[in-house]
Amino acid sequence: MNPTRWVQHVATLSVVTGALSGCAWIPATPQVDQLSQPLAWSGKRQLALSNVPVILQEPDFCGPAALSMALHQAGLAISQDDMAQKVFLPGRAGSLQAEMLAGPRHVGFVSYELDGQLSTLLKTAEQGHSPIVLLNLGLSWAPQWHYALVIGYDLDRGDIILRSGTYARQDMPLRTFEHTWARSQHWSMVLASPGSLPSAVDAIHAEQAALGFERVNSPQSSIPVWASLAQRWPDRLLAHLALGNAYMNSDQWPEAARTFEKIGDQFDSAIAWNNLAQVHLHLGQRDKALAAAQRGLQRARAHEPRWIEALTRTLQTIPTD
């Protein structure tokens, strides 16, 4: 199918203020303007991903079709009809963002919401992951919501390239794209297999994605997700704790012990010492359990009082001599 190029129309508003005067209103495009600044973009100037299958949407199935294409790219062959069973809401004649994020989790993939920056979309595509974007192709008072897949861009022409609706390729001017994308508050997402963390995803959205994945998947499946976060952001406590808990909940007790010991040494976290005590207790290592619980209680009394009760209970479960 030949590329379809969007034509941008600019509305002109005539205003009468004593004398007749005409003025053209052109919506601002701050992200495109920023991208045009010298040294603002260090990546490729042109990109067109070739590993994204063409799945033309059925009526109202822009969300399921976009997810199906993204999942095919990530390694899972699944039809838009199968995805529709997970994300399509007949009463809405469409799919809400919450369902779009949740759907891939139920087939073993992690859904990462992105930060709303155009540069992040381009970086994500450059890294080989096609982001899904939510656009309003209508008007604010008559919306036409639509999900599309970003498969490339041409900065010299000023275009972004989409798989969209019944078009295998649409070359949309970046300024038109920014207008229509802004109406969804720049919502976008990308999905990946567990352990494959797109580098353009920020820490907050990565943690939210990992928590969402963990809620519907096994602790064993969550291990590579949390491990990738802990490696990317070694100074963030949440990923390390969640990784230790995933090891513990999947009965990998020696790995859990090593993880909580590392957290205790690095962060001096009361809850990490508490969990380490429980792991040692499970392994029959009474003295180590007692030492970890005592250190945790000391930390809790000094700096983290919310964990005093938990550590006190843990100490009470450790056998005395």
DRENVOMI-398131 format. One record per residue (C-alpha): y, z, x; residue number from 1. Coordinates in nm, 2 decimals, padded with zeros to 4 digits. Example, Ala and Ser with C-alpha at 12.3 -4.5 7.8 and 13.67 -1.06 7.14 Angstrom:
DRENVOMI-398131
yy  zz  xx  k
-00.45  00.78  01.23  1 $
-00.11  00.71  01.37  2 $
END
This chain:
DRENVOMI-398131
yy  zz  xx  k
00.00  00.00  00.00  1 $
00.34  -00.09  00.13  2 $
00.57  00.20  00.21  3 $
00.81  00.29  -00.07  4 $
01.16  00.37  00.04  5 $
01.37  00.59  -00.17  6 $
01.73  00.49  -00.25  7 $
01.98  00.77  -00.25  8 $
02.24  00.77  -00.53  9 $
02.56  00.96  -00.51  10 $
02.73  01.06  -00.83  11 $
03.10  01.02  -00.85  12 $
03.30  01.26  -01.06  13 $
03.65  01.17  -01.18  14 $
03.89  01.46  -01.24  15 $
04.21  01.44  -01.43  16 $
04.47  01.70  -01.31  17 $
04.81  01.57  -01.43  18 $
04.75  01.24  -01.25  19 $
04.42  01.06  -01.25  20 $
04.23  01.11  -00.92  21 $
03.88  01.02  -00.82  22 $
03.66  01.22  -00.59  23 $
03.30  01.17  -00.47  24 $
03.07  01.47  -00.46  25 $
02.80  01.45  -00.20  26 $
02.56  01.74  -00.18  27 $
02.56  01.92  00.15  28 $
02.26  01.87  00.38  29 $
02.30  02.15  00.64  30 $
01.95  02.13  00.78  31 $
01.96  01.75  00.84  32 $
02.31  01.79  00.99  33 $
02.17  02.07  01.22  34 $
01.88  01.85  01.32  35 $
02.12  01.58  01.42  36 $
02.30  01.79  01.67  37 $
02.24  01.72  02.04  38 $
01.94  01.91  02.18  39 $
01.85  02.04  01.83  40 $
01.52  01.87  01.84  41 $
01.30  01.83  02.15  42 $
00.99  01.69  01.98  43 $
00.88  01.34  01.90  44 $
01.13  01.11  01.73  45 $
00.87  00.93  01.53  46 $
00.54  01.05  01.39  47 $
00.28  00.92  01.14  48 $
-00.04  01.12  01.10  49 $
-00.34  00.90  01.06  50 $
-00.60  01.16  00.98  51 $
-00.48  01.23  00.62  52 $
-00.69  01.06  00.35  53 $
-00.52  00.88  00.07  54 $
-00.59  01.06  -00.26  55 $
-00.37  00.93  -00.54  56 $
-00.30  01.19  -00.80  57 $
-00.43  01.20  -01.15  58 $
-00.18  01.28  -01.42  59 $
-00.02  01.63  -01.36  60 $
-00.25  01.68  -01.06  61 $
00.01  01.65  -00.78  62 $
-00.08  02.01  -00.66  63 $
-00.46  01.96  -00.66  64 $
-00.42  01.62  -00.50  65 $
-00.20  01.75  -00.22  66 $
-00.44  02.04  -00.16  67 $
-00.74  01.81  -00.15  68 $
-00.57  01.59  00.11  69 $
-00.47  01.88  00.32  70 $
-00.82  02.03  00.30  71 $
-00.98  01.70  00.40  72 $
-00.75  01.69  00.70  73 $
-00.85  02.05  00.79  74 $
-01.22  01.96  00.76  75 $
-01.33  02.02  00.40  76 $
-01.41  01.73  00.18  77 $
-01.32  01.84  -00.17  78 $
-01.19  01.64  -00.47  79 $
-00.87  01.69  -00.66  80 $
-01.07  01.76  -00.97  81 $
-01.25  02.05  -00.79  82 $
-00.92  02.19  -00.67  83 $
-00.77  02.15  -01.02  84 $
-01.03  02.40  -01.15  85 $
-00.89  02.65  -00.90  86 $
-00.51  02.59  -00.92  87 $
-00.42  02.38  -01.23  88 $
-00.27  02.57  -01.53  89 $
-00.31  02.35  -01.85  90 $
-00.05  02.56  -02.03  91 $
00.20  02.47  -01.76  92 $
00.07  02.12  -01.71  93 $
00.09  02.19  -01.34  94 $
00.03  02.44  -01.06  95 $
00.25  02.73  -00.96  96 $
00.31  02.83  -00.59  97 $
00.09  03.14  -00.63  98 $
-00.20  02.93  -00.73  99 $
-00.14  02.67  -00.46  100 $
-00.15  02.95  -00.20  101 $
-00.45  03.12  -00.35  102 $
-00.67  02.80  -00.40  103 $
-00.76  02.73  -00.04  104 $
-00.85  03.10  00.02  105 $
-01.13  03.06  -00.23  106 $
-01.29  02.78  -00.02  107 $
-01.25  02.96  00.31  108 $
-00.91  02.84  00.44  109 $
-00.59  03.03  00.52  110 $
-00.27  02.94  00.33  111 $
00.05  03.00  00.53  112 $
00.38  02.98  00.36  113 $
00.65  02.84  00.59  114 $
01.00  02.96  00.65  115 $
01.20  02.70  00.46  116 $
01.33  02.52  00.77  117 $
01.32  02.14  00.80  118 $
01.25  02.17  01.17  119 $
00.95  02.39  01.09  120 $
00.81  02.11  00.87  121 $
00.85  01.86  01.15  122 $
00.70  02.08  01.41  123 $
00.40  02.16  01.19  124 $
00.34  01.79  01.13  125 $
00.38  01.72  01.51  126 $
00.11  01.98  01.57  127 $
-00.13  01.78  01.34  128 $
-00.10  01.99  01.03  129 $
00.04  01.83  00.71  130 $
00.27  02.07  00.52  131 $
00.28  02.07  00.14  132 $
00.63  02.08  -00.01  133 $
00.76  02.15  -00.35  134 $
01.03  01.91  -00.47  135 $
01.24  01.88  -00.78  136 $
01.27  01.51  -00.84  137 $
01.48  01.56  -01.15  138 $
01.79  01.77  -01.21  139 $
01.85  02.14  -01.21  140 $
01.88  02.14  -01.59  141 $
01.59  01.89  -01.64  142 $
01.35  01.96  -01.35  143 $
01.06  01.73  -01.25  144 $
00.86  01.95  -01.01  145 $
00.63  01.77  -00.77  146 $
00.41  01.86  -00.47  147 $
00.39  01.62  -00.19  148 $
00.23  01.61  00.16  149 $
00.44  01.56  00.47  150 $
00.25  01.31  00.70  151 $
00.53  01.22  00.94  152 $
00.89  01.13  01.00  153 $
01.12  00.88  01.17  154 $
01.43  01.06  01.30  155 $
01.59  00.74  01.42  156 $
01.58  00.59  01.07  157 $
01.65  00.93  00.92  158 $
01.33  00.94  00.71  159 $
01.05  01.18  00.63  160 $
00.71  01.03  00.54  161 $
00.52  01.16  00.24  162 $
00.19  01.12  00.06  163 $
00.32  01.16  -00.29  164 $
00.19  01.11  -00.63  165 $
00.04  00.76  -00.67  166 $
00.20  00.64  -00.34  167 $
-00.01  00.64  -00.02  168 $
00.32  00.65  00.17  169 $
00.68  00.71  00.08  170 $
00.96  00.69  00.33  171 $
01.23  00.92  00.19  172 $
01.57  00.96  00.35  173 $
01.59  01.31  00.50  174 $
01.91  01.38  00.31  175 $
01.75  01.29  -00.02  176 $
01.45  01.51  00.08  177 $
01.67  01.80  00.16  178 $
01.85  01.78  -00.18  179 $
01.52  01.77  -00.37  180 $
01.35  02.03  -00.15  181 $
01.64  02.27  -00.18  182 $
01.59  02.30  -00.55  183 $
01.26  02.48  -00.49  184 $
01.44  02.71  -00.24  185 $
01.27  02.51  00.04  186 $
00.92  02.61  -00.05  187 $
00.64  02.48  00.16  188 $
00.30  02.58  00.29  189 $
00.03  02.47  00.54  190 $
-00.33  02.55  00.55  191 $
-00.58  02.59  00.83  192 $
-00.93  02.71  00.91  193 $
-00.97  03.08  01.01  194 $
-00.86  03.12  01.37  195 $
-00.66  02.80  01.37  196 $
-00.30  02.93  01.35  197 $
-00.03  02.66  01.34  198 $
00.23  02.76  01.60  199 $
00.53  02.70  01.37  200 $
00.42  02.98  01.14  201 $
00.62  03.30  01.19  202 $
00.48  03.65  01.21  203 $
00.57  03.77  00.87  204 $
00.43  03.48  00.68  205 $
00.12  03.48  00.90  206 $
00.05  03.85  00.82  207 $
00.10  03.78  00.45  208 $
-00.14  03.48  00.47  209 $
-00.40  03.69  00.65  210 $
-00.38  03.97  00.39  211 $
-00.42  03.72  00.11  212 $
-00.72  03.56  00.28  213 $
-00.88  03.90  00.34  214 $
-00.85  04.00  -00.03  215 $
-01.10  03.72  -00.13  216 $
-01.31  03.67  00.18  217 $
-01.56  03.89  00.37  218 $
-01.45  04.11  00.66  219 $
-01.66  03.89  00.89  220 $
-01.46  03.58  00.78  221 $
-01.13  03.77  00.84  222 $
-01.20  03.85  01.20  223 $
-01.09  03.52  01.35  224 $
-00.78  03.52  01.13  225 $
-00.66  03.86  01.25  226 $
-00.77  03.79  01.61  227 $
-00.55  03.48  01.62  228 $
-00.25  03.69  01.49  229 $
-00.32  03.97  01.74  230 $
-00.33  03.71  02.02  231 $
-00.01  03.54  01.91  232 $
00.19  03.86  01.85  233 $
00.04  04.13  02.08  234 $
00.33  04.37  02.00  235 $
00.27  04.38  01.62  236 $
00.06  04.67  01.51  237 $
-00.06  04.53  01.17  238 $
-00.28  04.25  01.31  239 $
-00.45  04.48  01.56  240 $
-00.53  04.74  01.30  241 $
-00.66  04.49  01.05  242 $
-00.87  04.33  01.33  243 $
-01.02  04.67  01.40  244 $
-01.09  04.74  01.04  245 $
-01.25  04.40  01.00  246 $
-01.49  04.48  01.28  247 $
-01.56  04.82  01.13  248 $
-01.62  04.68  00.78  249 $
-01.85  04.41  00.91  250 $
-02.06  04.67  01.10  251 $
-01.95  04.56  01.45  252 $
-01.90  04.91  01.56  253 $
-01.87  04.86  01.94  254 $
-01.60  04.59  01.89  255 $
-01.42  04.82  01.65  256 $
-01.43  05.10  01.90  257 $
-01.28  04.88  02.18  258 $
-01.01  04.75  01.94  259 $
-00.90  05.09  01.82  260 $
-00.90  05.23  02.18  261 $
-00.67  04.94  02.28  262 $
-00.44  05.01  01.99  263 $
-00.43  05.38  02.06  264 $
-00.34  05.32  02.42  265 $
-00.08  05.05  02.34  266 $
00.08  05.19  02.03  267 $
-00.02  05.56  02.02  268 $
-00.08  05.50  01.65  269 $
-00.20  05.80  01.44  270 $
-00.41  05.58  01.21  271 $
-00.56  05.40  01.50  272 $
-00.68  05.73  01.65  273 $
-00.81  05.83  01.31  274 $
-01.01  05.51  01.27  275 $
-01.14  05.54  01.63  276 $
-01.26  05.89  01.55  277 $
-01.45  05.76  01.25  278 $
-01.61  05.48  01.46  279 $
-01.71  05.73  01.74  280 $
-01.86  05.96  01.47  281 $
-02.06  05.67  01.32  282 $
-02.19  05.59  01.67  283 $
-02.29  05.95  01.72  284 $
-02.03  06.02  01.99  285 $
-01.91  06.36  01.87  286 $
-01.69  06.45  02.17  287 $
-01.51  06.12  02.17  288 $
-01.46  06.15  01.79  289 $
-01.31  06.49  01.83  290 $
-01.08  06.39  02.11  291 $
-00.95  06.08  01.92  292 $
-00.89  06.29  01.60  293 $
-00.71  06.56  01.78  294 $
-00.49  06.31  01.96  295 $
-00.42  06.14  01.63  296 $
-00.33  06.47  01.46  297 $
-00.09  06.55  01.74  298 $
00.08  06.21  01.70  299 $
00.10  06.25  01.33  300 $
00.26  06.59  01.34  301 $
00.52  06.47  01.59  302 $
00.60  06.13  01.45  303 $
00.38  06.01  01.16  304 $
00.35  06.29  00.91  305 $
00.20  06.06  00.64  306 $
-00.13  06.06  00.84  307 $
-00.16  06.44  00.88  308 $
-00.38  06.48  00.57  309 $
-00.61  06.19  00.66  310 $
-00.66  06.32  01.02  311 $
-00.72  06.67  00.90  312 $
-01.00  06.54  00.67  313 $
-01.15  06.34  00.96  314 $
-01.15  06.65  01.18  315 $
-01.33  06.84  00.91  316 $
-01.61  06.59  00.91  317 $
-01.68  06.62  01.28  318 $
-01.97  06.86  01.34  319 $
-01.89  07.18  01.54  320 $
-02.09  07.29  01.84  321 $
END
